[in-house]
Amino acid sequence: MSLAAALVAVAAGLLTFAIAATVFSHHSANHDEGVYLTQAALLLEGQLAFHAGPLADAVHPWFFIEDGGRLYPKYNPVPAAMFAVTMGAFGEPRVTLAAVAAGNAALVYLLGSMAVGRRAGLAAAVLFAASPMAVATSSAFLPYAPTTFLNLIFAVAYLRSVRDRSLRAAGVAGVAIGLAFFARPYTAVLFAAPFIGHALWQVGSAVRRFGAETGQSTPRALAALGRRALPVGGSRGLPGPIRRHGLTALFGTLFVGVTLAYNVQMTGSPLTFPYQVFAPMDGPGFGERRILGHSVDYTLGLALESNRYALQEIATRWFVAGPLGTVAALVGVAVALWGWRTSGDPRGPVVAEPTGDRAVDEERAPSEAPSPAGSPAFRRTATLLLVGVAVSVVVGNLYFWGTHNALADLSDPTDGLASLFGPFYHFDLLVPLSVFGGLGVAAVARALSAARNQVVARGVSPTVASAALAVVVALAVAGGGVAAVDAAADPMERNAAVDEKHEMAYAPFDETTFEDALVFLPTPYGEWQNHPFQYLRNDPGLDGDVVYALDRDPVENFAVLDAYPDRTLYRYGYQGVWTANPETRVTPKLEVLDRRSGSRIDAETTVGVPDRVARAQVRIDPRRGAPGGPDHVSYTVSDLGDSLAVDWAVTPEGVRLPGAADASDADAAAGGTDAAEPVPFDPDGDVVAVTVTLVDPAGSTFTYRQEVTVRTTEDGAVEVVWPPERSTCRLVTECGNEGTYLPNEPDAHPEWVVFETDAETSDS
C-alpha cells in the first residue's frame, strides 16, 4: 500500500476515534450500541448470556431474549467480539472503531487499485472515508462497518486469488466471508452473490475445458474431477479455479457451520436464529412484518418507495460531497463503459502508472503462471463484480423492511435513525460508489493533465499552463471539500445534539463514584434496560460496582432489594418527558435511598402554599390496596398560611392519616370513608400515594404528590423505601416524570414551592 493510502487510512481511523469520543461520548440514539457493548463484555467473561435467574425481568437488556432466567442477545457475536478485543486489551472499544474505519479505507484502496488503478484507488479511499454515512456509522458501536470490513477482506482476497492464482488468498477469502456470514448473514450473502456467480462460472469453465481436453462430456468430466479430488492430496490434480474456489467455499462453509452451531447453543435449533426468536416476523420477506409492538404490511410497492427514497438520500446526502460525489461516480461508470467498449480496459485509454498489478487474463490465458503485467480482462472482471455488488445490495434490500423502519417518515430526511446514520442497510453500496467515484476523479485528473499538455503544445508557457492547472485543481479540491463538509455537517450536528441531551441526562452518573451500589432506573419505553439508557449497563455477572435494575412493580422491586441487601441504594429519575427528539431535554436526579422498617413509621410532609389558595385536600391512596378496609382517605383544610404540614403513618394494618380524625363529618363523608380507619395496602408490596392538592378560588389546582413503596415483613413489621418519589403537578393530581420534584434545582419550580418530607421509625 502506498504512503498516501496509508495516510488516508490513518486519518480515517483518527477521525473516527475523535467523533466516537466526542459526538458519541454517551452513545447514539441507536440503542443497538448498548446491545453490542453488553455482548462484548459478556464475551470477555467467557459468557454468551446473562444468567439472571428470577431477576431476569428486572435486568432485561434491550434486544435480549429471556429463556428461563437466561438472557441472550438477538444479534450474532462477531461484531461484539471485534469490540471486545480492544475493550479487553485497552479498556477502550473505540479503538476497534478506529481500526475498522482505517481498515475499510485501506481495503477500498486495494480493491480500487486492482480494479481501476492506484491513482483511482487512492481517490476511492478518500471518497469512502469522507462519506457522511461512513463517518457517522463507523463512529458508533454498530455492526455495519465491521461487517463491511470483513466483506472487503473477502473481495480483495478473492480478486487476488483470481489475479495471482493464490491458494492462500482463496483461503483468506473463505474465512472472511464466513465470518461476515456469522456476523450478518443476509448482508454477507448480498455482498458475496456476484462473487459466488463468478466462481461458479469459472469452475464451470474449468470443467468444460477439462472435458474438451479429455474428450468427455461435461457430466463425465465433472465425475472424473470428483474422483480426482477424493484421495488425500489428489486435489493437486484439479484445475486451478476448482482448487481455489473450492478452498474459499470450504472455509466459508465451515463458518456457516459455526453459525448454525451457535444457533443450536442459543435457540436449540440450527436453523432458528436468535433474531427470529425475538421477533419471528422481523426477517426478510413481504407481507406482515412485525417487531414488538410495531408492524406493517410490507408490500413490494412500499419496498420500492422506501428504497427509492433511501437511494435518493445516499446520492444527495450520504455519499461524499452529496450530489457532487454521485456525479463523480457516474463519470466513473461512464469511463468504465467507454473503456470496455474501446480498449477492454475499464480505465479507458490508460496513462502509464506504476500499478504493480500482477494480473492474468484467465479467460484468455490457460497457463497457471501469474503475469507480471496488469490484465484489462481482470480489471473488467473486478469492475463488473463491483457493479454486481451494487445491484445485489439494492435489489436485496427491497426484500427487507429494515430500510423502511430506519427512514421513519419518508417525507422528512431529518426523521428516523437514517437521519443520523444514513440508510445503513445499504452501507456496502459505498464500496462500488467510491471505486467508480475514484475512477471518475482519476479520469478528470487525466483530462486536466491532457488539456495542460495541449495548451503547452500551442505555445503557452509551461509555467503558466502549470499554474493555471494548479488553480483549477485547487478550486476543485476546495469546492469538493466544502461540499463534503457541508454534506457531513447536518448529520453530525443532529448527532451532537443527541449527545448533548445524553450528557445532560447522565450527568449525575458522571459525577458519582459508585461502590457496591444498586440503582433503580425508570422505564420510559417499557420494561427494558438500555432502552433508552444504554450508557448504564450491567456487568456480565450482575455483581459490579453498580447494578442497574428497572423500577417496576413494588413486589418485583422488593425482590431485587432482597437479592442485594447490603448495597447502597439509588433511584434515577428526571423531570420532563423522554423522547427521541434531541431538542427535548430532561433534568436528571439521582437520589440516595434507604430501607426503613419497624412496627410503625411516622412521617411528616411540609408543603409551600402560595397566596390566594382557598383550600387544600389531603388524600392517601394505595395503588393496589387490600380487602377489608377503605380504598382511600382524605380531608380538607381551609385555614391556610404560607405552608402546610401533614402527618401520616405507615403501620402493618395500613396507612393512617391522623388529620382526618379531626375533620368534620361532612369532610369525612366527602372522603368516602371513616376518617379514623387506616387504609390497608397489599402486604406483599404496594405503592401508597400521599397527595396535597391546593385549590384556588377559580378552581385551578396544584398538587404535591409523593409515592412511597411499602410492604409488611415476615415478623409483622412494616418496611418502606425512603424517601418517596415526589412530583408537583398543575391542574392534575398525577403527572409522572413531567412533574418530578428536583430539590436541588430551585429554578425548576415556582419560588413558593416547598416540598419536604421526613420519617421516624419506631417499634411501638
N, C-alpha and C positions, 0 to 999 in steps of 0.2 A: 504494500500500500504506500502511495506517495506521501511525502511530508505534508503537502497541502490537505490531502484527505484525512490524514491523522489529526491535523489541527482542527478540521471541521468536526470530526468525531469527538475530540476532547471538548471543544466549545459546546457541542450539543449536550454532552454529559454535564458540564459545569452549569449550563443554563437550566437544565432540568433539575439539578440538585437545588439551585438557588430558588427556583419557583416552588419546588416542593417544600422547601423550608420556610418560605415567606407567604406566598399566595395560598398555600395549602397547609399552613402551620398547624391547624387544628382539624385537618382533613376537609374534604369537599362535601358538597350536597349529595353526592352519590354514596349512599350508605353501604355499597358493596365493599368499600375500602375497609371498613371495620371487620367484615367477614373474612377477607383475605389476611389481614393482620392477626386476627384471632386464630385463624387456621395456621398461620406461620408460627405463632407462639406454641400452639399445640404440637406441631411437628418437632420443634426444638426440644420438647419434653418427651418425645417418643410416643405421642398420642395422636390418634385420628379423630378423637371426640372427647367431649366433656363427660364425666361420669358423675352426674349431679344427684342421682337418686331421687328422693321425694322433693328436693328443692329445684327440680328441673324447670318448673314453670316460673320460679322466682328469678332464675338466672338465664332464661332462654334468650340467646342472642338472635338478632335479625338474620333471617335466611338460614337458620339451623333447624334441623328436623329432630323432633323428640321421639325417642323409641325406648320406652320403658326405663326412663331415668337417664338414658344416654342421649347426648345432643351432638349431632354431627352436621357439617355444612352441606349445603346443596351443591357446592362447587367442587370440582376435582382439584387435587392438591398441588399441581405443578407450579402455577404462578406463586402460590403461597410458599412453596419450597424455595423458589428463587428469592423471595423476600427474606426467607428465614436464614439464608446463607449469610447475608451481611448483618441481619439482626443479631445472629449469634456471634459473628466474627468481630463486629464493630459496635454492636448495640445501636446501630442506626440503619434501618432498612432502606432509607432513602438512597444509600449508596447503590443498591440494586437498581433503583430507578435511573440513576445517572449512568450506570454501566449498560443498561439495556438501551437507553437513548443513544449513547455513544456507539454501541454495537450496531444498532439499526442504521445509523448514518454510515458507518464503515461498510456494512454489508450492502447497502444501497449503492455505495461507490463501487464495490467489487462487482456487483450484479450489472450496474450500468457500464462499467469498463468492459466486461465481457460482451455485452450486447451492443453497445454503441460507441465504445472507445473511452479512453481515460479522461479526456477533457470533458466529454459529456457526462461521464460517470461522476466526476468531481462536482459538476453543476447539479447533477441529480441529488447527490448527498446534501448539498446546501439547500436545495428546494425542499427535500424531505424534512430536514432538521428544522427549517424555518416555517413549516406549515403550522398554522394555529392548532389544527387537530392533533398533530404530533406533539407539539409543545404542551398543550393542556393535558391530553390523555396520558402522555408519558410521565407527567409530573405527579400523578395520583396513583394510589395503590390499586390499580385496576388491571385486568388480565389482557387487555387488547395489545398494548405494546410488547409485553413479554411473549405473547403468542406469535406476533409478527416477527419478533427476533428469531424464534425457532423456525418459522416458515422461511425466513430469509436465509438462515443457515442451510436449510434444505435446498432452496433454489440455487444458491451459489455452489453448494457441494454437488448437486445433481448436474448442473451445467459443466462443472469441472470434470465430473466423471465421464460425461459425454465428450468434452473437448480433449481431455488428456488421457481418456480411456483408463481411468484410475479406479481400481477396486476400493482403495482406501476412501476416496471421496464418495464413492457409492455407498459405502457403509455409513459414513457420517451423515449422508442424506437420509438414509433409512432411520437412524437414531433420532435425527432432528424432527422429521415429520411424525415419527412415532410419539415423541414427547409432545409435539404440538397437538396430536390427536388426544393424548391423555389430558392435555390442558383444556382444550376446547374442540371437541370432536367435529362439530359442524363447520367451524371456522377452518380447521385443518383440511377437511375434505374439499371445501370450496377452493382453497388455495392450491391444493395438490392436483385437482381434477385435470387441468391441462397437461401437467407433467405425467400423470398416470396415462393419459391418452397417448402422449408422445412415446412413453416407454413401451406401451403395448404395440404401437406402430413399429417401433424399432425391433422389438422381439419378433413380431410377425414377419418383418422384412428379413431378419436373420434366418428364420425358419424356412422361408421361401427360397432364400439363396442356398441354404444347405440342401434343400430338396432338389434344386436345379443342379447343384454340383454332383449330387449322388444319384440323380435320375429317379427320385422318389416323389410321390405325391405329397402334398402338404401334410395330411394326417399321418402318413407313414414316416415322413421326416420328423414330425413332432414326436412320434413314438420312439423313433431311434434316438433323438436327443434326450428324451426322458430316460432311456436305458443308460445312456452315457453318464447322466447326472447321478445315477444311483450308487455306483461304487465309491468308496472313500477316495477322494482325490480325483474322481472321474470328471468333476465339473471343469477341470482344467482343459478338457477337450471340447467344452461347449463354446459356441461363438461368443465373442466379447460382449455384445449387447445383452445376451441372455445372462451371462455371469454377473455383469454389473447391475442390471436392473433387478435380477433375481436377488442379489445381495441387499439392494435397497428395500425390496419388498419383504425380504426375510426379517430385517431389523425393524421395519415399520410394523410388520405383523406381530412381532414379539411384544411391542409396546401396546398394540391393540389388545393383546392377551393380558398385559399388565392392567390395562384399563378395565377389562372385564373382571379380572380378579379383584380389583378394588371395588367394583360394583358388588361382587359377592360378599366381600367383607363388610360393606356398609349397608347394603339393602337386602342381601340374601339371594339376589338373582343376578347372573352375569349380564343380562340384557335390560335390567332396570337401573337407570342412572339415578343418583340422588336427587337431581332436579325434578325427575319425574315423580318421585315420592313426595317431594314438597308440593308440587303443583302438576298433576298429571296432564293438564291441558295447556302447559306452558311451552311445549316444544314446537318444532316446525310443523306446518300444516295449515290448511284453510278450514273454515267453519268456526265453531265456537272455540275461542281461546280464552283461558282464564288463569289468573294467579291471585290467590287470596280473594279479596272482595272485588277485584277488577276483572271484567270480562268484556269481550267484544266479538261480534260476528265478523271474522276476518275473511273478507271476500277477495277475489282477485282484483276487483275494482279498487277496493280500499288499499290493497297492496301496491297497485300501480300508482295510485295517488300519493301514498306515503313515500314510496321510494323515489318517485319523480321529484318530490319536494326535497328529499334527502340529497339527491344528486345535485339539485339546484343549489342547495346550501353549501355543499362541498365545492362546487365550481365557483361560487361567488363569495364565499366567506371563509371556508375552512382549508382550502389549499393555499399554498403560499401566494401572497400578494393578491388574493382574491381573483377577479377575472383576468388580471394580467398573467398570473401563473397558469391559469387554464388555457389562455391563448398560447403561451409558450408550449404547453403540452400538445395542443392541436397542431402547432407548427411542427413539432417533433414527429407527430403521426404523419403529417403530410410529407416531411422529408423522408421518413422511412418508406412510405408507399412509393414515392418517386424513385428512391434508391433501389427498391425491389424490382421496379419495372425497368430501370435503365441499366443498372450495373449488377443487380443481385445483392448489393450490399445496402442494408438499411441506413447506413451513414451517408448515402449519396456519394458524389464524387469525393473520394477520401483524400484529404490533405495528410501527408505523411506525419505520423505522430508515433512516438515510442510506446506503443501499446503493450509490448511484451506479451501479446497474446500467443498462446500455443494451441491453436485450434486446428481441427481437421474437418474435412467435409466427409462425414461418414456416409452420406448418401452417394458420394461420387468416388471415394477412395476406399477400396476394400482392405488396404493394409491396416494393421493394428498399431503401427509405429506413429507416435504423435508428430505433427508437423511443426516446425519452428515458426511458421508464419500464421497470421490470422486467416480465418476462412470466412468469406462472405456468407456461405451457406450456414455455417454455425451461428453467425450473428443473426441471420434471418430466422433461424430456429428459435434463438433466445428471445428475439423481439416478438415473434409470433406467440411464444409461451406467455410473455407478459400481457399481450392482448388477450390471450385466453384467460389469464388471471382476472383481468378487468371484467370480462364478460361473465365469468363464473361468479365473482363476488356480487356483481349487480343482479344477475338473474337468480342466484341462490338466495339472496336476501329478500327477494319477493316472497319466498316461501316461509319466512319467519316474521312474526308480528312484532318482534322487539323494536325494530326501527319505528314502527307506528307509535309504540309506547314512549320511546325516547323523545319523539318530536312533540308529544302532548298536543298542543294547539297548532294545527298545520298552517294557520294563517299568521302565526306570531313567532318570528325567529328568536325572540328573547324568552320563550317559554319552554319548559321541559329540560331534561338533562342534556339534550342535544344543544341547547343554547349555551351550555357551559363547556361541553367537550366535543361538540360536533356529532354527526351521525356515526358514532363509534363502531357500530357493527360493520361499517364499510371501511374500517381502518386500513385493511390491506390494500384498498384501492389507491392509497397514497403511493404505493410502490410503483405501479406502472405509470401513474401520473407523473411522478418525479423523474423516472427514467426518460420518458418521452419529453418531459419538460426540459431535462438536461440536454437531450438531443436537439431540441429547438433552440436553446441558448447557444449551444456549440455551433449550430448552423448559422445563426445570426452573427456570431463572432467571426466565423469563416467568411461570411458575406461582407462584413465590415472590413476585414483584412484584404479581401479581394478588391473591394472598392478603393481602398487606400493605394493598392498597387496600381490600379488603373489610373488613378489621379496622378500618381508619380510618373507613369508612362506617358502621360500627356504633357509633361514638362513642369508640373508643380514641384516645388522643393520638397524633398523627403521629410525635412524637419517640419515644414508647415503641414504636410499631409499627416504626419505622425501626431502633431499637436492637435489637429482637428479631430483625428480619430480618438485621441485621449479624451478630448472634451465630450465627444459623443458617448464614449464608454462611461465616463464619469457621470454624465447626466442620466444615462440608462441605469447605472447601478444605484444612483441616488433616488431616481424615480421608483425603481423596484424596491429599494429599501424602505422608502416612505410607504409604499403600498403594502409591503409586508408588515411593517409595524402597525399601520392603520388596521389591517385585517385582524391582527392578533390583539389589538388594544381592547376592543369591546368584550370579547370573552374573558380576557384577563381581568378587566375591571369588574365584570359580573362575579367572577370567582373571588376576587379580592373583597368585594362587598360581602359575600358569603363568609369569608374568613373573618372579617371584622365582626360580623354578627356572632360567629362562634367564639371568637376571642373574648367578647364581652360576656357571653353565656358561661364560658368555662373559667372566667377569672377567679372565682373562689377556689377552684381546684389548683390552678397555677400558683396561687398564693398560700396554699396549705400543704404542709408536710404530714402525710398520713403514716401512722404506725399502728398496726393491728386495729384497723377501722372497718366499720360496716356502714355503707352509705345507701340509703333508700332513694331511688330515682323515680321521677314522675313518668307517666305513660301517655304522652300527647297523641301518639299514633297507634295506641293499642299496647298490649302486653308483650313488648319486645324490648330487649336490651339492644343498645347501639343503633336504635332507630327511633329518634334521630341521634342520640348521644353516643356516636361511635368513638369519640375520644375517650370515653370511660369504659374500659374493657377489663374483664376479669382475667386473672392468671389461669393457666390450664388446670391447676389443682384447686381452684376456688379457695385459695388459702394465702393470698399475697398480703402485702402491707395494707391493701384496701380491697374489700369485697363489695361489689355492687349488686344490689337486689332491687327488684321492682316494687314500688309502693302500690300494693294491691288491696285485696280484701283483708280485714283485720285478723281473721283467723290465720290466713296464709302469712301475714306479716309476723304474727307471733311465732309461727313455726320457724321462720328464718331467725328470729331473735333467740329462740331456744337452741337452734343449731350453732349459733355464735354467741354464747352467753357472756363472754368476757371481753368483747370488742368495744371500742369507743364508737358510739352511735352518732350518725349524722342523717339529716334529711335535706335533700337538694330540692329547691323549688325556684320559682321565678314569678315575676309579675308581668303579665302580658299573655299573648296568645302565640304559641309556636306554630309558624307556618313555613312553607318553602320559600316565601318571599324574603330575599336578603335585606330588604328595607324595613321589614317588620322585626324589630329588635325586642328582646326581653331583658328585664333587670333581674339578675340571679340572686339567690340567697342560699347559703349553706349553713344549716342550723344544727348545733350540737344537741343531741337528745339524751334523755335519761329515763331509766325504767324505775318507777316508784311503786312500792307495794306495801300494804298494811291492811288493817281491818277497816280503816277509813282514811280518805284523802279529802281534806278541806281545801277549797280553792277560793280565791277572790280575784275578780276581774274588775278593773277600773277602766272606764272609757271616757273620752272627752265629749262634751256636749256644746254645740255652738249656740249662739243666740237664736231666738225665735223658734225653738223646738217646743211643741205643745205637749208631747208626751213621749214615753219610751215603753216599749213592750219587751219584757224579758221572757225567754222561752227556752225550754230544753226538749230536744228530740233525739232519741236513739235512731240509728239508721235501720237496725233490724228489730230491736225490741224483743220482748219475751211475753209469753202468755201469763195472765194472772195479774195484770196491772194496767195503768193508763199508757197511752202511746206518746203523750207529751204533757208538759205542764207549763203554765205561763202566768204572768201577772203584769199589770200596767202601773207605771209611775208617772204622776202628773206634776209633782213638785220637784223641779229640776234646777240644779245650779250649773256650774261650768264643767262638772264631772259627775259620774255616777258609778258607785261601787256595787258590785253584785256578788253575793256569796252563794256558793253552791258546793255540793259534796258528793263524792263517789263512795258508795258502800256496796257490799255484796248484794244487798236487796235491790239496789238501783241507784239512780242519781237523784239527789234531793235538791230542791230549790227553796231554802228556808224563807226567803222573802215572800213566797207565795202564801205562806201561812197567815200573813198579816193582811192579805188582800181582802177586799170586800167580797161578799157572796156573789155579787154581780160579776166582779172580775174573775172570780174562780169559775163561775158558770161559763164566762166567755172563753176561759182557757180550756173548757171541755173536760174538767176532771176535778176531783177532790184535791185542793191545793196542798194538803199536808201529806199526801201519799207519794212515795218515791216512784220514779219512772223506771221500770225494770229494763235491763239490756240483756242481750244474748250472752250468757256466761262464758261461751267458748271464744268470744271476741266480738266486739262491736265498736262502732264509732258514734259518739254522742256529740251532738251539736248544741252549743250554748250560744244563743244569739241575743243581742240587744239592738232593737230597731228603733231609731229615732224618727219621729213623725212631726213634720212642720204643719202650720195651720192650713196650708194648701193641699196637704195630703202627700207631699213628696217624702221619701224615706231615705235613710242612710243606716245600713246595718253593719254592726260589728259581729263577725261570725268566727267562732273557734270550734274546732272539731278535735276531740280527744279520743284516742284509741284505748279501749278498756277491756278487761276480762276478769273473771274470778279464777283464783288458783286452786290447786287440789286441797290445800289446807284451809280453804274457806276465806282467804284474804282476797283483796282486790288489787289489781295491777293496772297501771296506766303508763302510757308513753308520753313523756313531758318534755317540752311544752306542747300544747295543742297546735294544730295548723290554724293560722289566723288569716282572715281576709276582711276587707272592708268593701261594701257593695252599695252602689247608688241605685235606688228605685226597685231593687230586687233583694231578696234575703239570701240568695246563694249565687255566686258569680265565678266560682272556680279560680283558675290561675290569674284571670284578669284583675282580681282584687287582692291578690296576695299581699299581706301586710309586710312591709320592709322596715323593721325598727331602726336600722342603721342608715336609712335613706330618707331624711326628713323632707326632701323636695318631692318625694313620690306621693305625698298625701297633703291635704289641706293643713294649715298650721295649727288648727284647733284639734286635730285628730290625736288622741291619746289611747293607747291600747296596751295595757299592762295586765299581766296575769301571773299569779303565784300560787303555790300549793304547799301544804304541810301534811306530812304523813303521820298517822297515829295508830296505836294498837288497841284503842278503846273506842 
